[in-house]
Amino acid sequence: MHTDRSASANYLVIALLVSVSLIIVLDRTGIASSLQPITGTLYAWGILLAAFSLLLGVFNAGWVHLQRIFLGETNWPHSVALVAALVVVLASGLLSPFGAESSLTEWLFDAIIAPGQATLFALLAFFMIAAAYRLLRVGRNGGGWMLAGALLMLTAQAPAAGVWMSPGLTRFAGWTLDVPVMATLRGALMGGSLALTLIAIRYMFMTK
Amino acid sequence: MSVVRCPHCGTANRAGSNFCNSCGTELRAAEERAADERAVEPRRQEEETAAEPGPPPAATPETPQPKEPSPGLPAAPQQPHGLADQPWLRMEFGGTDSAPPFDEEDDSARAATARLAPGIQGLLAPVRVSVRSAGDDEPAARPRSPDIPAEQMRLVRQRMGSPPILGQAEQLWSLPASPDLRLPWLFLALGLAILLPALLALPLPRGAPAQWPGVEDAFDVIQGLPAQANVLVYWAYDPAAAGELDEAALPVVEHLLQRRARMSVVSLLPGGPATARRLIERARLEWQRSENLTAAAESAWVIPVQYLPGGAAMLAHVAQNPERVFDAEQQERPDLAVVFGAQAEDVQHWLEQAAPLNRTPVIAVTSAAADPILRPYWNSGQLSGLVSGFDGAYSYQSLLADRLPRLERSAALDRQVVLQDWGLAIFFLAIVLGNLAAMFSRPPEP
C-alpha cells in the first residue's frame, strides 16, 4: 500500500506546492511583478480546482451515505434524510432554468436554511447566559477581573446606560479595548506566532 | 474486523487506517511493524519445530518443493525460512498465484477499494470510530519509551487530556460544589425578556447606543463617492449571523444606493449570495419608499452577486482582476471596497490578500464581537471606516436621518435597541444570581 510510487507522488506534490508558492511570493513581494499573468492563471486554476473539489465532496458524501443505507449500518435513516435532501436541492437548482435562483431553491433557503442557521446561532445567547451564571463569580481564581471586565463592557454597550451613566464610561471602555486588551491580544498573537515558527523550523530541520 | 492498536494511546483502530482516530498518531509504521511480526512468528515456529527431533514435514500440493539444481548449474541459494506458505516469493516459483487477493482477516484492502477515491483517507473517506470486536476488551499494550518512564508518560497524557487549570489547583477545587442550578428558569427569563417586549412593545427608557469612532468616517467616505462610483462588496456572512449583520449592513447599502454607486458583490460563502440579494432588495425597497421612487425607475439596475469557491486566496484574484466581478465596461479599479463580515478574520483576509493589490479604501461592517480586533486597523488607517454591531447600525442610521432627511430611520432598529436593553438586563440578573447562589451555598469553614 505504501510504495515508492506514493512517495514519489508526494514529492511531486510538494515540488508543485513549493513552485506555486514561490511564484506567488515573488509576485506579491514585488520582486518579480512580471509574474502577475502567471499568478492570475494560477488563481483561476485554484477556483477551478476548488469547484471540482466541491463537486467531488458532494459525490463522495452521497456515495458514502448510499453505502451506509445499502449496508444497513447504524443510523442509516439519517443517511436517507441526507441523500433525499441532497437530491431535492440539487434537482431544484439543476432542473430549473433559473438555477440557484429558482423558486423552489429560494423557498428552501428562506424556509429551511436561513431559519435553521439563525436558530442555531441564536442558541449562543443561552450558552452565554449559562456561562455567565456559572463562571462570572468573585470567588474563582481571576473571577473578579473577569467579572469586572464583563460588567464594564455590558454596561458600556447597553443603550439604556446612556440615560443614567456618564459618557466617560463609554470612553473608558473604549480605552480598555484599545490599550490593555489590544496589547494583551497582540502579545498572545506574537507569542503564538513565534512558537509556531520555532516548531515549524524544528519539524523541518531537526530529526529529534 | 481486524484492528490495529495505536502505539501512542492504545486505541483500537480499523485496520488500514493511516492515523489514529483518537490521538492522530501515524499508524502506517505500526501496521508495518505488526505485519513484520506476523511474518516472523511462523518463522520462529518453524525454527522451533526444526530444532525438535522428528520426521521432516510432508510436502503438500500447495507447497511446491524446491527443484533440484540442474547439473552444471550452481546451486540455488538457500531460501530463508518462513516461505512455506508464500511459494510465490521463491525464486523458482513458476506457477500461478492461487491465493485469494486479500487476506480474509484483513478487510482494509476491501475498504480501500470501496472508497470513491482510494488512498486519500482522512480527506475523503468517512471518519469511522473503531468497532470493538471480541478480544478487544483486553487493556491495550502501552509502549514503553526507552527514555521516559511509563508512569511519567501516563501523567503527561493525563495532563494534556484534561482542561487547563489556572492558578493553584488546590484553591480551585476547594470551592464549594455548584449550588442547585436553575438554568432552565434563566433560559425562560431570557426568552421572555426577548419575546415580551417584541410582542407587547413594552416601554423602557431606551436611551441611545454609544457612537463608537469609525462610524462617521465610514459615512463620510460613502458620502464623498462620485456618482456611478464602482464599489466592490465582499459579502462574508450568511443567515447564521444575519440577525445582527443585516441591521448593520442595511443603512450602509441604503446609503450606497442613494449615492447611485455601482455595486458588485462577491462572496466566498455558499449562502452569501442569497443573503446579499435579500438584503440589497430590502435596502432598495426602503430607499424607494423614502425617496418616493418608482420601482420601474431602478428595476433595470441589476447588481451582480457572485459566489467564488477557493477560500481567502481567491480574494487576491478578485483584487488583481476586477473584470472578474465587474461588468465588461467597468474594468477600472474600484473606488471603494466594503467588507460585510461576521468575523474579524473576514476583514483581515481582505486587508491582507486584496487591499495591498488594488490600494482601494476599505470600509468594514462587522459584528460587535469583531470590533475590538478590527479597531487597530481603523486606528492605523488601513480601514477607512468601521461600523459594528447594533451600536454601529444605530449610529449610521442616525447620521443618515440627520444629514439626509429624506431617508428615515428604520423602526426595526428602534425596536432592536429596546430588546437589547432587556437582554442585557437579564444578563446582569444572571450574574448577580450566580454570585448570590455561590455566596450562600459556601459550606461553613471547619
Interface residues (C-beta under 8 A of the other chain):
Chain A: M1 H2 S6 R28 Q36 T39 G40 Y43 A44 G46 I47 L49 A50 A51 L54 L56 G57 F59 N60 W63 V64 Q67 A100 E101 E106 F109 I113 A114 P115 Q117 A118 L120 F121 A122 A125 F126 M128 I129 A130 A132 Y133 R134 L136 R137 V138 G139 R140 N141 G142 L147 A150 L151 L154 A156 Q157 A158 P159 A160 A161 G162 V163 P167 T170 G174 L177 D178 V181 M182 L185
Chain B: G16 R28 E32 A109 A112 A114 L116 A117 G119 L124 A125 P126 L166 G167 Q168 Q171 L172 L175 S178 L181 L183 L186 F187 L190 L204 P205 R206 G207 A208 P209 A210 W212 P213 D238 P239 A240 A241 A242 G243 G271 P273 A274 T275 R277 L308 P309 G310 G311 A313 M314 A316 H317 Q320 N321 P356 A368 D371 P372 I373 R375 P376 N379 D391 Y394 V417 Q420 D421 G423 L424 A425 I426 F427 F428 A430 I431 L433 G434 N435 A438 M439 R442
